Amino acid sequence: MGYRNGKDVLPDYLLKKVQEYIQGELLYIPKEENNRARWGELSGARELYHLRNQKIYKQYNNGVSLDELMVKYSLSEESIRKIVTG
């Protein structure tokens, strides 16, 4: 996230209005909710965890024990249980 000068990006009337509330300080303006990426979407982590969890679920249904899955994926028993119970 980069720093941008308000003079360079805001119309004069809006800059003056913002200056009524804050001057000379940094101001974070968040994205609109409908424009925000969900966790892991940009990095690909969401998809990687989804694929991993599908593998764990299939292996469990094919008879692999919780203990084996815990060791193989370095996850706690609680985490494995959450994945296999959906």
C-alpha positions in Angstrom: 0.0 0.0 0.0 1.6 3.2 -1.1 1.3 6.8 0.1 -0.5 9.2 -2.1 -0.8 13.0 -1.7 -4.5 14.1 -1.4 -3.7 17.1 -3.7 -2.8 14.7 -6.4 -5.8 12.5 -6.3 -8.8 14.4 -4.9 -10.7 17.2 -6.5 -10.3 20.6 -4.6 -13.8 20.6 -3.1 -13.3 17.1 -1.7 -9.8 17.9 -0.4 -11.1 20.9 1.5 -14.0 18.8 2.9 -11.5 16.2 4.2 -9.3 18.9 5.6 -12.2 20.0 7.9 -11.8 16.6 9.7 -8.0 15.8 9.4 -4.9 17.7 8.3 -1.3 16.7 8.0 -1.9 13.1 9.1 -2.0 9.8 7.3 -5.5 8.7 6.5 -6.4 5.1 5.4 -9.3 4.8 3.0 -10.5 1.2 2.8 -11.8 -0.4 -0.3 -15.5 -0.9 -0.6 -16.6 -4.2 0.8 -17.7 -5.5 -2.6 -14.3 -4.7 -4.1 -12.2 -6.5 -1.4 -10.6 -9.8 -2.1 -11.3 -12.5 0.4 -8.5 -13.9 2.5 -6.0 -15.9 0.4 -7.6 -15.1 -3.0 -4.8 -12.9 -4.3 -1.9 -15.1 -3.0 -3.6 -18.4 -4.0 -3.5 -19.7 -0.4 -7.3 -20.2 -0.3 -7.2 -22.6 -3.3 -4.1 -24.4 -1.9 -5.8 -25.1 1.4 -9.0 -26.1 -0.3 -7.1 -28.7 -2.4 -5.2 -29.9 0.6 -8.4 -30.3 2.6 -10.0 -32.3 -0.2 -7.0 -34.7 -0.2 -7.3 -35.1 3.6 -11.0 -35.8 3.3 -10.5 -38.4 0.5 -7.7 -40.1 2.4 -9.7 -40.3 5.6 -12.6 -41.8 3.7 -10.2 -44.4 2.2 -9.2 -45.5 5.7 -6.2 -43.4 6.6 -6.3 -42.8 10.3 -6.5 -39.4 12.1 -3.0 -40.0 13.5 -1.5 -40.6 10.1 -3.1 -37.5 8.7 -1.9 -35.4 11.6 1.7 -36.5 11.0 1.5 -36.2 7.2 0.0 -32.7 7.2 1.5 -31.4 10.5 -2.0 -30.5 11.7 -3.7 -31.0 15.1 -6.3 -33.7 15.7 -8.9 -30.9 16.0 -7.9 -29.4 12.6 -8.1 -32.8 10.9 -11.5 -33.5 12.6 -12.9 -30.2 11.3 -11.8 -31.1 7.8 -13.1 -34.6 7.7 -16.5 -33.7 9.3 -17.1 -30.9 6.9 
